[in-house]
Amino acid sequence: MQDAAHKRVLILGGGFAGLTVAMELERKLARDPSVEITLINRENFFLFTPMLHEVATSDLDLTTIVNPARKMLRRVQFLAGEVEQVDIQGRRVVLSHGFDHHRHTIEFDFLVLGMGSVTNLYGIPGLREYALTMKTLGDAMRLRNHLIAHLEEADSECCKVKGPLLTFVVAGGGFAGVETVAGINDFVRAAIPSYLHLTEDMLRIVLVHSGPVILPELGDRLGVYAQQKLAGRKIEVRLNAKVEEFSGRVVRLSDGAAIHTNTLVWTAGTSPNPLLETIPCAKERGRLLVTESLELQAWPEVWALGDCAAAPDRRTGGFHPPTAQHALREAKVVAHNVIASIHGQEKNQFDFSTIAQLATIGRRTGVANIMGVNFSGFIAWWLWRTIYLSKLPRFEKKLRVALDWTLDLIFSKDLVQFLDIRAPMISSPEVDSSPKSEAAAGTR
Ligand SMILES: Cc1cc2nc3c(=O)[nH]c(=O)nc-3n(C[C@H](O)[C@H](O)[C@H](O)COP(=O)(O)OP(=O)(O)OC[C@H]3O[C@@H](n4cnc5c(N)ncnc54)[C@H](O)[C@@H]3O)c2cc1C
C-alpha cells in the first residue's frame, strides 16, 4: 500500500526541458527517500539539437551529440518508452515499451509535461513520402547517408542524368534550415575531389524561404548578410517562395519554379506534440497554456514547459519562444515549484528574455545577436562553437566534440555511410571439417 507521505513525481519527455527538471530534482531531493521521481522518454538518450546539422554533414561523429540518460541520472528512475495516454483527472499515464510494445500504467501525484514538438508537414503533397526532416538523431543519420549515396550514384559511369542526384533543396530559412543548407554545401563541395567523375559545377544547392529575408529572428541586417554569404558560396537562395509539392523527383514552388531533385530537406514547420490534444486544458496554437509558475491553469500540480508549453511573457505580453535556452531556464523554475508544492512553500514565477541567438552559415562564418549586439563572420562562428560546446552536457562529450573539431583542421570530412547491412554468410550442410582442412586453415 502507498504511504500517504510518499510522493510520486512523473516527468514526460527527456529533452532540454524534462531532463533538466529530473537533474534538478535529483540534486535537490537527493536525501529525501519519500519522493519517487520517474522520467519517461522515447529514446534512452538526450539529444543536443543545436549540433544536429554537424552530424548530418559529417563534421561530428554520430554519438558525440547525444548523452545516455542513465549516465546523467543516478537516483531518478528512467524508463525508455512511448507515452501513449495522459489521464490528468485519473492521475495516471499509460506507456508502452519493450520488444512487444506492452503497456504499463503509472500513477503520479505531480506531473511534468516536457514532450517537445514534432515536425509539421502542413499536408503538403509528397512531403510525408519523400522529404527528409531534421529533428532527431535518426534524421541526421538519414540525411548524411542520403547525401553520400547520391554522390556515389552520380559518380558511377553508367549514370547518365546526374542533375537531380546532385541538386539538394532545403526548405525553411530559420536556424535549422540555414545551418543545414550551409552544412550540406560545405560537405558536398569538400567531397567532390574524392569522386573522379564529378565536378563542383555539377552541384546545385537551393534554400527556399517563404519570407523576404532569412533568419528573421536575427533581424534584417544579419539576415541579409547571411544571404549574401550563402549566395557567394553558390547556394541559390529563393525568397518569398513556398514548397507546394514534392514528387520525389520535382519540387514545385509557389513562385512557379520546378526544381528537378531527389532531395528535399524540410525544416519549415513545427507543431506541438500531438499527444497534447488529448489534455483537457486551455491551449495557444496547440501549446499548453500555463501560468507564470508554469502550471496548467485548470490543473494545479501539473506543469508544462519547453516546446510544448505556451508560457506568458510579461515583458512583451505575448508568449516565450520555443527554444532550448528557454526550456533550460523553465526547467529550473518547474523543479523549484515541484519541491515547493511538496513542502507547501511558495512557488517561483518564470521571467527570462533571450540572451543570445546564434547560427553557423558554413566555412567558419556565423551570425549572432548577443544581448542586442550583432556579430558576424569568423567571430560569430567562434562564439557559436564556444557557447554551444560549453552547453553540451558531460565532460566526455565536450572532449569528443572538441577533438573532432580539432581533427577537422587536419583531415577532410568522412564519406563513410552508416549502413545496416548484415555481412554475407552461407548455411551449407557440406562444410569440410576434416583434420586436413583445419590444418590448412591454421597454416595460412
Ligand atoms: C535542428 C534543430 C536545431 C535547433 N537549434 C537550436 C539552437 O541552436 N538553439 C536553441 O535554443 N534551440 C534550438 N532548437 C530548438 C530546441 O531544440 C528546442 O526548443 C528544445 O529541444 C525544446 O526542448 P523540449 O525539452 O521542450 O523538447 P525536446 O528537446 O524536443 O524533448 C522532447 C522529448 O520528449 C520525447 N517525447 C516526445 N513524445 C514522447 C512520447 N510520446 N513518449 C515518450 N517520449 C516522448 C522526445 O523523444 C524528446 O526526447 C533546435 C531544434 C532543432 C530541431
The ligand as an ORCA input file, in Angstrom:
! r2SCAN-3c Opt
* xyz 0 1
  C      17.759     21.034    -35.846
  C      17.412     21.879    -34.645
  C      18.311     22.844    -34.215
  C      17.992     23.637    -33.109
  N      18.910     24.567    -32.698
  C      18.628     25.312    -31.609
  C      19.574     26.267    -31.149
  O      20.645     26.428    -31.742
  N      19.273     26.982    -30.030
  C      18.084     26.824    -29.359
  O      17.848     27.494    -28.337
  N      17.153     25.951    -29.782
  C      17.406     25.182    -30.885
  N      16.479     24.278    -31.322
  C      15.199     24.173    -30.608
  C      15.381     23.282    -29.400
  O      15.878     22.014    -29.794
  C      14.038     23.081    -28.697
  O      13.494     24.324    -28.373
  C      14.244     22.259    -27.438
  O      14.689     20.972    -27.787
  C      12.949     22.170    -26.625
  O      13.148     21.318    -25.533
  P      11.999     20.315    -25.075
  O      12.558     19.564    -23.921
  O      10.730     21.044    -24.940
  O      11.805     19.347    -26.316
  P      12.832     18.185    -26.877
  O      14.198     18.629    -26.570
  O      12.396     18.013    -28.249
  O      12.471     16.981    -25.957
  C      11.244     16.306    -26.019
  C      11.487     14.867    -25.616
  O      10.245     14.226    -25.433
  C      10.316     12.945    -26.004
  N       8.958     12.521    -26.369
  C       8.081     13.159    -27.181
  N       6.931     12.474    -27.270
  C       7.083     11.378    -26.492
  C       6.259     10.281    -26.170
  N       5.012     10.175    -26.661
  N       6.740      9.317    -25.377
  C       7.995      9.404    -24.859
  N       8.815     10.425    -25.116
  C       8.382     11.402    -25.919
  C      11.212     13.113    -27.212
  O      11.747     11.883    -27.606
  C      12.255     14.084    -26.676
  O      13.333     13.419    -26.093
  C      16.772     23.469    -32.429
  C      15.863     22.488    -32.868
  C      16.185     21.697    -33.962
  C      15.210     20.635    -34.414
*
